[in-house]
Amino acid sequence: MSHSQDDNPTIPVTATQLNRIAVHGIYSSPTAIDPAAVNVAEALVATLNGTAETPLLTPELQKLTEQVRQKATFGFPRITADDGVKLSAHTIKLNTSERRPVVIVPAGWTPFGWIIFEYAYLQLALRGYHVLAYTPRGIGLTFPVKGGAFIDAPWTSGGTIDVAGPLDWADGSTVIDYAQAHFNPSKIAFLGESYGSGISQLVAAHDPAARVDAVVALSTWGDLADSLYQNDTRHLEAVQKLIDFTGGPLERKFDPVTQQILKDFLAGENLDEVVQWGKERSPSSYADQTDARGVPTFFSNTWHETLFPANQTIAHFERLTVPKRLNLWIGDHAAPEGAGLTIPFSGPNLPVEEAFAWLDHHILGAQNDVPGWEPVSSQIMFTYKTKPDPEAGQDVIIEPAVREGAQSWADVTTSTERWYLTAGATDRRDGGLGTEPETGWKREFTAGQLTSATAVDAVITTGQAEWNGNPKSYSTGTFDRGHLAVWTTGPLQTARRIRGVPRLTLSVRSSAPATALVAYLFDVGPDDTARIITHEPFTVRELSPGEDRMVTWPLQAAGYDLAANHRLMLVVNSQDRLYSDANTDGSTTTITSADDAAAHLALPLG
């Protein structure tokens, strides 16, 4: 089942390929799945469907396929949606007369559709589940051929992408119909990663017969509108990367209405309609329906998530009253669970193992540890348990290290410490962060330029390195003070356990009618090398000349241990490649501290 006909044939899987995926994840760039991950998936499918002409698998993977072959049969149907669209699907049916549950897996937003997580389906089958994986409409590789025509890869579904809209909800119910006819299951669960996770939640909330008994939502969203557009700031890079990752030309992948929505978003026009479109596709909009159905829901997200930032998922989680679990991990989108859904590990991949344990308890009825889990589990930046890996030339994470539980997100923060922005020492170029309010100072910089203070080098891949114990480091001396402002504490006498959502209050003035502000919190070591704790943009509009506007905004949630003798640094600039900006290039942004509300950072502690 080669994804591009004969020019990239499936080759034997090697230990080097598996190690590369373990270290670097399943993405080779923000818009490309690593060919090694694709090859593993295709080799598994070719072995299962009998099209492999030579042995393709490592001994461990070969054993896995033989184990599943002994207890199940495989199918590759196309399921017809209500409007006639054909959905590419894959089934693993256990050979038993006993009624067993089924796990339905909508594929993520990837050109490789359902095929990429074949390893996970085999693992689920070994645990005692029927499996039905499918590619949501419009998703998957589409190849141009001579004469201007196109053909689809075997795992590509027909139709155009509905972006988790009503057509996808209806398709999910159609897939459930198929599962009931094909498997006669005892219970039905949905498991999804990324795009598939949002669809899973939405199908659970909307299926007319309320047939979904549990959900696992990995690298997920709660509010799609807030993920894409918040604080009057568009998350341009995330949306552009998704558009570039559809597997075919935009005009073939999206219908005219969706194309217009995307065009408006990128241009910053008709944003009220864009927000309404996003809210319709937000599981948080239907939390009452999920609660009424009592669907146990498992969430997983990352602190430095660039596609679906954590705060909106946390807010959705907190609102739900169903049995629930929220795991927050180091890294970025799909870094914790991506490789664990794709290849075997020498040790447990906890993000995936815990997701499977959730299903085992709620669907299989297993008497495991799930009832004793605290609803919130946070992996704290930055401690790792690692082992040397000479081939990769770096350490490889084998087990997420320090984790903390809580009964609710509200319990994560136990106190708040206020750091006031100050003028700083007269002999230093930066402002200070102190314990007493201070007014009467100002910091100016020229807006409209990117600086070396950035959230990430690249969507997904920077966070993948962070997950593997290699967080991005910053040289604070390279921060161009002409285009940003800096406030720093002195070396801290005691460590700080940052737990929760920091909030920044300051007054801003601009020589232009609008300005964008991007706030970053850094952990600065004794050698002046920094790591990012969190960040968040905010856009201020309709400013009058000379007007000071006081603004307050939350940064993204953090679980971070700031060591003693380190410094806390706040940086504010006007532009980050992830976001839109409202700056007039060359305009002056002035940060001040108002007499009636001194500029300050509210730092959550736990």
C-alpha positions as a printed Julia matrix, in Angstrom:
606×3 Matrix{Float64}:
   0.0     0.0     0.0
   2.55    2.58   -1.09
   1.3     6.13   -0.63
   2.59    7.41   -3.95
   2.18    4.41   -6.19
   5.53    2.92   -7.21
   7.92    5.8    -6.6
   8.14    5.26   -2.8
   7.74    1.52   -2.22
   7.38    0.19    1.3
  10.77   -0.98    2.55
  11.69   -3.21    5.5
  11.34   -1.51    8.88
  14.66   -1.05   10.66
  15.68   -0.4    14.25
  17.14    2.91   13.04
  13.73    4.0    11.78
  12.06    3.06   15.06
  14.72    4.86   17.07
  14.32    7.99   14.95
  10.57    8.07   15.6
  11.13    7.46   19.32
  13.54   10.4    19.52
  12.04   12.89   17.08
   8.37   11.92   17.04
   6.23   11.35   13.98
   6.78   14.78   12.41
   9.85   15.68   10.38
   8.56   19.26   10.09
   5.37   21.1    11.07
   3.79   20.02    7.78
   5.36   16.62    7.12
   5.02   13.2     8.7
   8.4    11.5     9.01
   8.72    9.0     6.13
   9.91    6.44    8.7
   6.55    6.64   10.52
   4.69    6.27    7.22
   6.85    3.3     6.26
   6.17    1.53    9.58
   2.42    2.01    9.12
   2.45    0.83    5.5
   4.6    -2.17    6.38
   2.15   -3.21    9.09
  -0.84   -2.89    6.76
   0.91   -4.68    3.89
   1.78   -7.55    6.22
  -1.78   -7.77    7.53
  -3.52   -7.63    4.15
  -1.1   -10.07    2.52
   0.35   -7.7    -0.09
   3.9    -7.72    1.33
   6.07   -9.65   -1.12
   8.99   -9.88    1.32
   9.23   -9.67    5.13
   8.94   -6.02    6.14
   8.78   -5.99    9.94
  11.17   -6.17   12.85
  10.76   -9.33   14.98
   8.73   -7.46   17.62
   6.31   -6.0    15.07
   6.1    -9.32   13.23
   5.13  -11.05   16.48
   2.48   -8.39   17.12
   0.84   -8.94   13.72
   0.87  -12.7    14.21
  -0.73  -12.37   17.64
  -3.55  -10.25   16.26
  -3.99  -12.46   13.18
  -4.65  -15.4    15.48
  -7.57  -13.66   17.15
  -9.0   -11.26   14.55
  -9.82  -10.62   10.91
  -9.08   -7.44    8.99
 -11.12   -5.33    6.62
 -10.67   -2.17    4.58
 -14.19   -0.99    3.77
 -15.45    2.32    2.46
 -18.36    3.57    4.53
 -20.99    5.63    2.72
 -22.04    8.83    4.45
 -25.59   10.22    4.31
 -24.69   12.47    1.37
 -22.95    9.68   -0.57
 -19.36   10.58    0.41
 -17.17    7.49    0.78
 -15.11    7.3     3.98
 -11.97    5.17    3.91
 -11.96    2.82    6.91
 -10.14   -0.1     8.48
 -11.6    -2.77   10.75
 -10.13   -5.31   13.13
 -12.84   -7.78   14.16
 -12.16  -10.16   17.0
 -12.97  -13.8    16.25
 -15.37  -14.42   19.11
 -19.05  -15.01   19.66
 -18.83  -13.01   22.9
 -19.96   -9.41   22.56
 -16.95   -7.14   22.83
 -16.63   -3.33   22.8
 -15.42   -1.37   19.79
 -13.02    1.58   19.76
 -13.72    3.95   16.86
 -10.75    6.1    15.83
 -11.29    9.13   13.57
  -7.94    9.99   11.99
  -6.08   13.19   12.74
  -5.45   16.06   10.35
  -2.78   14.31    8.33
  -2.37   13.35    4.67
  -2.01    9.73    5.83
  -5.44    9.4     7.41
  -6.18    6.32    9.47
  -3.06    4.36    8.39
  -0.53    6.24   10.51
  -1.64    4.7    13.85
  -1.93    1.07   12.71
   0.31    0.02   15.6
  -2.2     1.46   18.1
  -5.1    -0.44   16.51
  -3.21   -3.72   16.91
  -2.52   -2.91   20.54
  -6.2    -2.19   21.14
  -7.15   -5.49   19.53
  -4.78   -7.35   21.87
  -6.49   -5.65   24.8
  -9.83   -7.09   23.71
 -11.43   -4.43   21.52
 -12.86   -4.51   18.05
 -11.36   -1.53   16.17
 -12.83    0.7    13.48
 -10.55    3.46   12.24
 -11.62    5.89    9.55
 -10.43    9.0     7.77
 -12.74   12.01    8.17
 -14.15   13.42    4.94
 -11.71   15.3     2.72
  -8.62   14.22    4.68
  -5.81   12.31    2.94
  -3.33   12.49    0.08
  -4.67   13.48   -3.32
  -2.26   13.11   -6.28
  -2.32   15.08   -9.53
  -2.05   12.99  -12.69
  -1.67   13.87  -16.35
  -4.52   15.77  -17.88
  -5.34   17.77  -14.77
  -7.11   14.95  -12.94
  -6.48   13.72   -9.39
  -6.47   10.35   -7.68
  -6.69    9.56   -3.98
  -4.51    7.37   -1.78
  -6.25    4.25   -0.41
  -6.76    5.81    3.01
  -8.1     9.13    1.64
 -11.8     9.86    2.13
 -14.04   11.58   -0.38
 -15.73   14.92   -0.02
 -14.26   18.12    1.34
 -13.01   18.87    4.85
 -15.77   20.05    7.2
 -13.29   20.99    9.97
 -15.17   19.01   12.64
 -18.48   20.54   11.62
 -22.0    19.05   11.44
 -21.12   16.82    8.48
 -18.35   15.23   10.56
 -20.75   14.7    13.46
 -23.2    12.98   11.13
 -20.39   10.89    9.64
 -19.43    9.77   13.14
 -22.97    8.51   13.7
 -22.89    6.73   10.33
 -19.66    5.04   11.36
 -21.34    3.96   14.6
 -24.15    2.46   12.52
 -21.57    0.49   10.57
 -19.82   -0.63   13.76
 -23.08   -1.89   15.23
 -23.89   -3.86   12.09
 -20.35   -5.23   11.66
 -19.36   -5.96   15.28
 -22.56   -5.98   17.38
 -20.45   -4.33   20.1
 -21.17   -4.36   23.81
 -20.03   -0.74   24.16
 -18.68    2.03   21.94
 -15.74    4.33   22.62
 -14.1     7.03   20.51
 -10.37    7.68   20.63
  -8.82   10.51   18.68
  -5.56   12.4    18.42
  -5.6    16.07   17.35
  -8.33   16.54   14.72
  -9.74   13.12   15.57
  -9.98   14.12   19.24
 -12.25   17.07   18.52
 -14.44   14.96   16.26
 -14.61   12.28   18.96
 -15.93   14.74   21.53
 -18.41   16.28   19.11
 -19.82   12.93   17.97
 -20.25   11.92   21.62
 -22.22   15.11   22.26
 -24.37   14.9    19.1
 -25.01   11.26   18.2
 -28.84   11.14   18.07
 -28.98    7.84   19.99
 -26.29    8.83   22.54
 -24.34    5.67   21.77
 -20.82    6.8    22.76
 -19.83    5.35   26.14
 -16.39    6.96   26.6
 -13.97    9.33   24.85
 -10.2     9.7    24.76
  -9.12   13.08   23.35
  -5.35   13.46   22.84
  -3.72   16.79   21.87
  -7.21   18.14   21.83
  -9.22   21.32   21.89
 -12.21   22.52   23.87
 -12.88   25.84   22.13
 -11.71   25.96   18.52
 -12.52   29.67   18.18
 -10.3    30.57   21.15
  -7.57   28.27   19.83
  -7.45   30.24   16.58
  -8.35   33.76   17.69
  -8.08   35.2    21.2
  -7.17   38.52   22.77
  -8.02   40.06   19.37
  -5.03   38.17   17.95
  -5.14   35.59   15.17
  -3.0    32.45   15.46
  -1.87   32.7    11.85
   0.98   30.19   11.83
  -1.15   27.37   13.25
  -3.91   27.86   10.68
  -1.5    28.19    7.77
   0.3    25.01    8.8
  -3.03   23.14    8.92
  -3.96   24.44    5.47
  -0.58   23.29    4.15
  -1.05   19.82    5.67
  -4.28   18.7     4.02
  -2.64   16.44    1.43
  -3.97   18.22   -1.65
  -4.8    21.57   -3.26
  -6.87   23.92   -1.1
  -9.58   24.23   -3.76
 -10.07   20.44   -3.74
  -9.87   20.01    0.01
 -12.33   22.71    1.11
 -15.73   23.75   -0.2
 -16.24   27.41   -1.2
 -17.8    28.36    2.15
 -14.87   27.01    4.13
 -12.39   28.52    1.71
 -13.98   31.91    2.38
 -13.8    31.38    6.15
 -10.1    30.59    5.89
  -9.51   33.52    3.56
 -11.29   35.89    5.95
  -9.31   34.59    8.9
  -5.97   35.02    7.17
  -6.94   38.52    6.02
  -8.4    39.55    9.38
 -11.83   40.21    7.89
 -15.36   39.22    8.97
 -13.95   37.8    12.17
 -17.33   37.65   13.92
 -18.4    35.06   11.33
 -15.11   33.22   11.77
 -15.64   33.06   15.53
 -19.19   31.79   15.11
 -17.89   29.12   12.73
 -15.27   28.11   15.32
 -17.74   28.04   18.21
 -19.96   25.64   16.27
 -16.99   23.29   16.07
 -16.1    23.59   19.77
 -16.87   20.76   22.2
 -17.13   23.42   24.92
 -20.23   24.77   23.19
 -21.94   21.46   23.92
 -20.63   20.77   27.43
 -24.19   20.57   28.78
 -24.98   17.83   26.27
 -21.86   15.89   27.22
 -22.73   16.27   30.9
 -26.31   15.15   30.32
 -25.02   12.01   28.6
 -22.42   11.38   31.28
 -19.68   10.48   28.79
 -16.4     9.76   30.65
 -13.82   11.91   28.88
 -10.02   11.75   28.98
  -8.05   14.83   27.9
  -4.39   15.23   27.07
  -2.64   18.49   26.2
   0.77   20.16   26.49
   1.99   23.29   28.24
   3.61   24.7    25.09
   0.87   23.65   22.67
   1.01   25.84   19.55
  -2.11   24.57   17.74
  -4.62   24.32   20.6
  -3.15   26.31   23.54
  -3.87   24.74   26.89
  -6.06   27.38   28.58
  -9.12   26.74   26.42
  -8.88   22.98   26.96
  -8.48   23.49   30.71
 -11.55   25.75   30.8
 -13.61   23.11   28.96
 -12.36   20.38   31.29
 -13.24   22.4    34.37
 -16.79   23.0    33.19
 -17.58   19.33   32.58
 -19.12   17.3    35.41
 -18.68   13.86   33.8
 -15.98   11.41   34.96
 -12.9    13.08   33.55
  -9.12   13.21   33.5
  -6.75   15.93   32.28
  -3.1    15.12   31.6
  -0.79   18.06   30.9
   2.64   17.24   29.52
   5.9    18.92   28.61
   6.22   19.74   24.9
   3.95   20.64   22.02
   1.21   19.13   19.9
   1.29   15.3    19.62
   4.8    15.07   21.14
   3.77   12.98   24.17
   1.52   10.44   22.43
   2.43   10.52   18.72
   5.28    8.01   18.78
   3.5     5.84   21.34
   0.59    5.38   18.92
   2.99    4.51   16.1
   5.79    2.23   17.35
   6.74   -0.02   20.29
   8.82    1.4    23.14
  11.33   -0.34   25.41
   9.35    1.01   28.35
   5.8     2.3    28.78
   4.63    5.35   26.88
   2.57    6.77   29.73
   0.48    9.21   27.66
  -0.84    6.28   25.59
  -0.88    3.68   28.37
  -3.05    5.91   30.55
  -5.4     6.6    27.65
  -5.8     2.87   27.1
  -6.3     2.3    30.85
  -9.16    4.83   30.75
 -10.86    2.78   28.04
 -10.13   -0.48   29.85
 -11.93    0.75   32.96
 -14.89    2.51   31.37
 -15.43    0.17   28.41
 -13.99   -3.22   29.34
 -14.89   -2.88   33.0
 -11.32   -3.58   34.09
 -10.56   -3.23   37.79
  -7.51   -1.04   37.34
  -6.11    2.13   38.93
  -8.36    4.56   37.05
 -10.91    5.04   39.89
  -8.09    6.21   42.15
  -6.64    8.72   39.69
  -6.81   12.37   40.58
  -8.71   14.23   37.86
  -5.73   16.5    37.01
  -2.17   15.33   36.43
   0.57   17.81   35.54
   4.05   16.93   34.34
   6.33   19.62   35.68
   8.96   21.35   33.58
  11.93   20.48   33.58
  12.99   17.2    35.13
  13.56   14.09   33.06
  14.4    10.48   33.64
  16.53    9.56   30.65
  19.0     7.08   29.29
  21.95    7.7    26.94
  21.38    6.94   23.29
  24.67    6.99   21.34
  22.97    6.59   17.95
  20.82    9.67   18.42
  23.6    11.64   20.04
  21.29   12.8    22.82
  19.27   11.54   25.74
  15.93    9.87   25.05
  13.04   10.2    27.42
  11.89    6.82   28.7
   9.44    7.93   31.36
   7.85   11.3    32.13
   9.45   12.28   35.4
   7.87   14.58   37.98
   4.08   14.56   37.92
   1.63   16.14   40.35
  -2.05   15.38   40.82
  -4.96   17.55   41.88
  -8.69   17.09   42.4
  -9.45   20.0    40.06
  -7.62   22.62   38.05
  -8.62   25.19   40.66
  -6.62   23.22   43.22
  -3.42   23.44   41.17
  -2.85   27.04   42.3
  -2.69   27.49   46.07
  -1.43   31.09   46.24
  -0.46   34.03   44.05
   2.68   36.11   44.25
   2.67   39.63   42.82
   5.75   40.96   41.06
   5.62   44.66   40.22
   7.22   46.06   37.08
   9.7    48.74   38.09
  12.15   51.15   36.48
  15.07   49.04   37.62
  18.51   50.2    38.65
  19.79   53.32   36.92
  22.95   51.53   35.83
  21.05   48.7    34.08
  19.32   48.7    30.7
  16.37   46.57   31.89
  13.52   47.18   34.25
  13.07   45.19   37.41
  10.49   42.91   38.97
  10.05   43.87   42.62
   7.77   43.33   45.57
   6.59   46.94   45.89
   4.46   48.91   43.37
   6.22   51.61   41.41
   4.83   54.22   39.03
   6.26   57.12   37.08
   8.52   55.08   34.81
   8.2    54.12   31.14
   9.82   51.69   28.72
   9.77   52.37   24.99
  10.59   50.22   22.0
  10.09   50.32   18.25
   7.27   48.02   17.17
   6.86   45.86   14.11
  10.0    43.71   14.16
  10.6    40.07   15.05
  13.09   39.53   17.84
  15.0    36.55   19.19
  12.47   36.4    22.04
  10.06   33.97   20.39
   7.73   31.24   21.61
   9.2    28.49   19.41
  11.58   28.03   16.52
   8.96   25.91   14.74
   5.46   24.65   15.44
   5.48   21.06   16.81
   9.17   20.26   16.3
  10.53   22.64   18.98
   8.13   21.05   21.44
   9.09   17.54   20.35
  12.69   18.29   21.28
  11.47   19.7    24.59
   9.53   16.5    25.28
  12.75   14.56   24.72
  14.65   16.63   27.26
  16.05   19.33   24.98
  14.07   22.52   25.58
  14.89   25.55   23.47
  17.5    27.76   25.11
  17.7    31.53   24.72
  20.66   33.84   25.03
  19.12   36.82   26.8
  21.96   39.04   25.69
  20.68   38.78   22.1
  17.28   40.25   22.99
  17.19   43.48   21.02
  16.13   46.1    23.57
  15.32   48.47   20.74
  12.39   46.24   19.79
  11.27   44.87   23.16
  11.19   45.63   26.87
  12.59   43.5    29.68
  11.95   43.28   33.42
  13.91   40.88   35.63
  14.11   39.84   39.27
  17.39   39.45   41.04
  18.6    35.91   41.75
  15.85   34.26   43.77
  16.74   33.21   47.29
  14.2    30.39   47.23
  12.72   28.28   44.45
   9.29   29.0    43.01
   6.72   26.33   42.13
   4.83   28.04   39.29
   1.43   26.32   39.0
  -1.44   27.79   37.03
  -2.2    30.81   34.86
   0.0    33.94   35.23
  -1.7    37.28   34.59
  -0.06   40.48   33.4
  -1.35   44.01   34.0
   0.28   47.09   32.48
  -0.51   50.34   30.7
   0.37   50.78   27.05
   0.61   53.74   24.7
   1.42   53.74   21.0
   2.23   56.29   18.34
  -0.04   54.2    16.09
  -3.79   53.49   16.47
  -3.1    49.89   17.47
  -0.31   47.77   18.8
   0.32   44.09   19.45
   1.95   42.93   22.65
   3.46   39.49   23.16
   4.43   38.68   26.74
   6.94   35.94   27.59
   8.07   34.57   30.94
  11.58   33.13   31.03
  13.6    31.18   33.56
  17.1    32.68   33.45
  19.97   30.66   34.84
  23.15   31.99   36.42
  24.86   31.88   33.01
  22.1    34.11   31.51
  20.79   31.23   29.41
  17.0    31.14   29.5
  14.16   28.68   28.97
  10.62   29.71   28.26
   7.99   29.17   30.93
   4.97   30.52   29.07
   3.75   33.33   26.82
   0.64   34.89   25.28
  -0.17   37.71   22.81
  -2.62   40.58   23.25
  -3.67   43.17   20.66
  -4.75   46.67   21.67
  -6.83   48.64   19.17
  -8.5    52.05   18.81
  -5.81   53.9    20.7
  -5.85   57.67   20.7
  -2.61   59.68   20.45
  -1.06   59.97   23.89
  -3.64   57.65   25.47
  -2.45   55.22   28.12
  -4.6    52.07   28.03
  -4.49   49.69   30.97
  -4.74   46.05   29.89
  -4.76   42.72   31.73
  -4.47   39.33   30.1
  -3.8    35.75   31.15
  -0.74   33.96   29.85
  -0.95   30.27   29.05
  -1.0    27.88   32.0
   2.3    26.58   33.32
   3.64   23.91   35.61
   7.25   24.94   36.14
   9.86   24.67   38.89
  11.98   27.83   38.97
  15.17   27.0    40.85
  16.8    29.09   43.55
  19.52   31.43   42.26
  17.66   31.69   38.94
  15.89   34.85   37.81
  12.38   35.39   36.5
  12.34   37.5    33.33
   9.35   39.16   31.7
   9.76   40.23   28.07
   7.21   42.17   26.03
   7.68   42.65   22.31
   5.36   43.45   19.42
   5.63   40.45   17.11
   5.95   36.68   17.1
   5.86   34.57   13.95
   2.98   32.54   15.44
   0.56   35.48   15.48
  -0.98   38.36   13.6
   0.19   41.83   14.5
  -1.49   45.21   14.41
   1.63   47.3    14.38
   2.66   50.13   12.15
   6.26   49.28   11.38
   8.45   51.86   13.06
   5.78   53.02   15.51
   6.69   53.44   19.16
   5.14   51.34   21.9
   5.42   52.67   25.44
   4.82   50.56   28.54
   3.98   52.44   31.72
   2.63   51.86   35.22
  -0.57   53.73   36.07
  -0.94   55.52   39.38
  -4.23   53.75   40.13
  -3.09   50.26   39.07
   0.63   49.61   39.18
   1.91   47.32   36.44
   2.38   43.84   37.82
   2.65   40.14   37.1
   0.44   37.85   39.15
   2.44   34.62   39.43
   0.47   31.5    40.45
   2.18   29.19   42.91
   1.37   25.71   44.13
